[in-house]
Every structure is written in C-alpha cells, then in structure tokens.
Amino acid sequence: MALHIALIEPEIPPNTGNIARLCAATDTSLHLIEPLGFSISDADVRRAGLDYWPDVDLWVHPHWGAFRTAISRERCLYFSAKATTPYWNAPFRANSCLVFGNETGGMPLKILEKYPDRCFRIPMPAGRVRSLNLATAAGIVLYDAIRQLSGGAPSKPGSLGLTPSQD
C-alpha cells in the first residue's frame, strides 16, 4: 500500500524536514514541487529530518507540469483549509497522492476550482484557528489514510509495516 505526499512550493525548511521524517516512518514517497523556498541541502531541513533523509523516497519536480506528468490526476487528493469536505470522506486508495499547498498561500485557487470534488479539509471550530501547521496536517491525513486503507486500526504492532516508536 504505497502512498505519496506532494508539497506544492513549500517554503519553510523545518516543515519539509518533519514531513520527510513522517514519510520515512511510513514508507511514503515525498514529492517536492519547485520552486522551493529553500535548498534541500539546507541545514534546517536536514536537522528536522535528522538522519532519516536517506530513507525517504524523494522526488523533486521542477514545476507543476512535471509533477502532473509523473502522477496522474486520478491519484491526487488535495488538502486545504479552504475546502469544504472533511478529509475523512476522501476516497483514499493504495497509491493515492496526498497533495498540500504551501505554508503562506495554501492550495492554489486553480486547483480548488478545477477539482472541488477531490479537495478536502481538516475540520476545526470556526474562528479559533485559521489553519494547522503543514507538517501537522500532513501527519493527520496520512495516518488516517493508512488507517482507512488497513480497514481500521492495525491489529498488532508491525502490521502495515509500522511499528511503535522507540523514542
């Protein structure tokens, strides 16, 4: 059950580093769509990902068109605070690509308009918080996708290839 996370033009190195660690922990491919707001050799990105970078199946796409060539539209599910449908209604499938916008601009409006039936949000009480940190949102959605695809919570440690943290 391979899943993918794609970040559209991410801007904050520690967020991308934390998402890279999440991807390494779950055997999830990470797609970064340029331009990036930093270099992936940036110390902040490496520090957040610690020594997990060699374990990340990392794909860097020079622009949106290159990403679209690599990943078919049918595989993409888009996550945005501007969407209206709760993320738990997303049609997760093996090989789905969970796409997130960047930290300041969020999901591009053209995607929200073109694929409204494939756009989802993490519900929050109105007015209190505008949005969640990108790494937090990616973690929430990815682990629920894993849970849904496994038919519920894993029955024992190690199922789905996941094991309890040793931290």
C-alpha positions as CSV (number, residue, x, y, z in Angstrom):
1,M,0.0,0.0,0.0
2,A,2.2,2.8,-1.2
3,L,1.1,6.3,-0.5
4,H,2.6,9.6,-1.7
5,I,2.7,13.1,-0.2
6,A,3.3,16.1,-2.5
7,L,4.1,19.6,-1.4
8,I,3.5,22.5,-3.8
9,E,6.3,25.0,-3.5
10,P,7.0,24.5,0.2
11,E,8.6,27.5,2.0
12,I,9.6,26.5,5.5
13,P,12.6,24.1,5.8
14,P,11.6,22.5,9.2
15,N,8.1,21.7,7.9
16,T,9.5,19.8,4.9
17,G,12.1,18.1,7.1
18,N,9.4,17.0,9.5
19,I,7.2,15.7,6.6
20,A,10.3,13.9,5.2
21,R,10.7,12.1,8.6
22,L,7.0,11.2,8.5
23,C,7.4,9.8,5.0
24,A,10.4,7.7,6.1
25,A,8.5,6.4,9.1
26,T,5.6,5.3,7.0
27,D,7.4,4.2,3.8
28,T,5.6,7.1,1.9
29,S,7.1,8.7,-1.1
30,L,7.7,12.5,-0.9
31,H,7.2,14.8,-3.9
32,L,8.5,18.4,-3.7
33,I,7.2,20.7,-6.4
34,E,9.6,23.6,-7.2
35,P,10.3,26.3,-6.7
36,L,11.2,25.6,-3.1
37,G,11.7,28.4,-0.6
38,F,15.0,26.7,0.5
39,S,17.6,24.3,-0.7
40,I,17.0,20.7,0.3
41,S,20.6,20.7,1.5
42,D,19.7,23.4,3.9
43,A,20.8,22.6,7.5
44,D,17.3,23.3,8.8
45,V,15.7,20.7,6.5
46,R,18.3,18.1,7.4
47,R,18.1,18.9,11.1
48,A,14.3,18.4,11.1
49,G,14.6,15.2,9.2
50,L,17.7,14.2,11.2
51,D,19.3,11.1,9.8
52,Y,16.1,9.9,8.0
53,W,16.8,11.6,4.7
54,P,18.5,8.5,3.1
55,D,15.3,6.5,3.9
56,V,13.0,9.0,2.1
57,D,11.8,8.1,-1.4
58,L,12.3,11.7,-2.6
59,W,11.1,13.1,-5.9
60,V,11.8,16.7,-6.8
61,H,9.7,18.1,-9.7
62,P,10.9,21.3,-11.4
63,H,7.4,22.6,-11.8
64,W,3.7,21.7,-11.5
65,G,3.6,20.3,-15.1
66,A,6.4,17.9,-14.4
67,F,4.6,16.6,-11.3
68,R,1.4,16.2,-13.4
69,T,3.4,14.1,-15.9
70,A,4.7,11.9,-13.1
71,I,1.5,11.5,-11.1
72,S,-1.9,11.0,-12.8
73,R,-4.8,13.3,-11.7
74,E,-6.9,10.3,-10.6
75,R,-4.4,9.5,-7.9
76,C,-4.4,13.0,-6.4
77,L,-6.4,14.2,-3.4
78,Y,-6.0,17.8,-2.4
79,F,-6.0,19.1,1.2
80,S,-6.7,22.7,2.0
81,A,-8.3,24.8,4.8
82,K,-10.4,26.4,2.0
83,A,-12.1,23.1,1.0
84,T,-15.5,22.2,2.4
85,T,-15.5,18.4,2.5
86,P,-14.0,16.7,5.6
87,Y,-10.8,14.7,4.9
88,W,-12.3,11.5,6.3
89,N,-14.6,11.5,3.2
90,A,-11.6,11.4,0.9
91,P,-11.5,8.3,-1.3
92,F,-8.1,7.0,-0.2
93,R,-6.7,4.2,-2.3
94,A,-3.4,2.4,-2.4
95,N,-1.0,4.7,-4.4
96,S,-3.0,7.9,-3.6
97,C,-1.0,11.1,-3.7
98,L,-1.9,13.5,-0.8
99,V,-1.3,17.0,-2.1
100,F,-0.7,20.0,0.1
101,G,-0.2,23.7,-0.7
102,N,2.5,25.8,0.8
103,E,2.6,27.5,4.2
104,T,1.6,31.0,3.2
105,G,-0.5,30.7,0.1
106,G,-2.1,27.3,0.8
107,M,-3.6,25.3,-2.1
108,P,-3.6,27.2,-5.4
109,L,-7.1,28.5,-6.2
110,K,-7.0,27.0,-9.7
111,I,-6.8,23.5,-8.1
112,L,-9.6,24.2,-5.7
113,E,-11.8,25.4,-8.6
114,K,-10.8,22.7,-11.0
115,Y,-11.1,19.7,-8.6
116,P,-13.6,20.6,-6.0
117,D,-14.7,17.0,-5.6
118,R,-11.1,16.0,-4.8
119,C,-10.5,18.8,-2.2
120,F,-10.7,18.1,1.5
121,R,-10.2,19.9,4.8
122,I,-9.4,19.0,8.4
123,P,-12.4,20.4,10.3
124,M,-11.8,22.8,13.1
125,P,-14.1,25.0,15.2
126,A,-14.8,28.2,13.2
127,G,-12.9,31.3,14.2
128,R,-10.4,29.9,16.6
129,V,-7.5,28.8,14.3
130,R,-7.2,29.6,10.6
131,S,-5.2,26.6,9.7
132,L,-2.8,23.9,11.0
133,N,0.9,23.7,10.6
134,L,1.7,21.9,7.3
135,A,3.6,19.0,8.9
136,T,0.8,18.5,11.4
137,A,-1.9,18.5,8.7
138,A,0.2,16.0,6.6
139,G,0.5,13.7,9.6
140,I,-3.2,13.8,10.4
141,V,-4.2,13.0,6.9
142,L,-1.5,10.4,6.2
143,Y,-2.2,8.3,9.3
144,D,-5.9,8.4,8.7
145,A,-5.4,7.2,5.1
146,I,-3.3,4.4,6.4
147,R,-6.0,3.5,9.0
148,Q,-8.7,3.6,6.4
149,L,-6.8,1.5,3.9
150,S,-6.0,-1.1,6.6
151,G,-9.7,-1.5,7.4
152,G,-9.4,0.2,10.7
153,A,-6.6,0.4,13.3
154,P,-3.8,-2.1,12.8
155,S,-4.5,-5.2,14.8
156,K,-1.0,-5.5,16.2
157,P,2.3,-3.6,16.1
158,G,4.2,-4.1,12.9
159,S,1.1,-4.5,10.7
160,L,1.3,-2.2,7.6
161,G,5.0,-2.2,8.2
162,L,4.5,0.3,11.0
163,T,6.0,-0.3,14.5
164,P,5.6,1.6,17.7
165,S,8.0,4.4,18.2
166,Q,11.1,3.6,20.2
167,D,11.5,7.3,21.3
